Amino acid sequence: MPFLSQLTTPAGRPASLGLALGILLMLPLAAQAERIFVSNEKDNTVSVIDGDTLEVVETIGVGRRPRSMAFSSDGSELFVAVGDDEAIDMIDLETLQVVRSQSSGDDPEVIRVDPNRPYLYVSNEDDNIVSVLDYEARTRVTEIPVGVEPEGLGISPDGRWLVSTTETSNMAHIIDTEAMEAVHHRLVGARPRHAEFTHDGREAWVSSEIAGMVTILDMEETFDVKHTIRFDVPGVPRETVQAVGVVLTSDGRYAFVALGPSNRVAVIDQQSYEVLDYLLVGQRVWHLALNDDESRLYTTNGVSGDVSVIEVDGLRAIKSIPVGRFPWGVIVEP
């Protein structure tokens, strides 16, 4: 160990091996740049963006029509729903290679991972069910009937509740993950797309694309509609304001909602439900992801084929990153 032999004590004498090792352990380690993964629906690829350079550093080939993504509970794999292959591709995060694939049922749209078990929840749009897969045993656990054309899924932080949105039924179905059945059904706006829980688990925010609104459900007691938020972007045709992806900061400060063809992201006060601002991004903004320290928000812009990077403190877009054709989902490695 030539480096260790060069270490000395304050008096200038060579350090003992034990002392040298202690000094070495106290030296700062280089931080690994965060990685952002983007599913490109038309290219059948996943782009990997380096969080330091904000450039694409890798492109991973996957199955046909990749959309939703999720990380395994241990953080070793990235799961990608490949709709036209009716499967979940599983990417090893060390090699960035697809190492296996698991059958998902018809047209997997959105996937979520159970925080307590090796279970993957899959919305099967053509079958009107939510499939539950064991990704370690590679088996199908059960199927949960919901409404017509299930799309969005949101899981509570403790894993107890799963919200499934169904596009044609215009419903949010609240699933008890212990009983594995939908126990509450709530009418929301037209064509609900996404469900997201607050970090304390007390609310679920459900976006509705055609209605251009967000419905907030009380997940503590009644499971009823608690509040609704509608969007009106000045100078933008009402029909282009289509609510899709939703993310919520963990401190309860902001909610961000992608507004589709309006090319805007709404900024909302999580406590008052007041719309604070509309941020201009790329064309047809679809889904969103915050990085680990929530200093940046990444958006996928399907028509312009890029990712917008938003500085959360300043609430402004700072960069556009070209990716593949029709980027759909985005997720940041924890």
Secondary structure, 3 states (H helix, E strand, C coil): CHHHHCCECCCCCECCHHHHHHHHHHCCCCCCCCEEEEEECCCCEEEEEECCCCEEEEEEECCCCEEEEEECCCCCEEEEEEHHHCEEEEEECCCCEEEEEEECCCCEEEEEECCCCCEEEEEECCCCEEEEEECCCCEEEEEEECCCCEEEEEECCCCCEEEEEECCCCEEEEEECCCCEEEEEEECCCCEEEEEECCCCCEEEEEECCCCEEEEEECCCCCCEEEEEECCCCCCCHHHCCCCCEEECCCCCEEEEECECCCEEEEEECCCCCEEEEEECCCCEEEEEECCCCCEEEEEECCCCEEEEEECCCCEEEEEEECCCCEEEEEECC
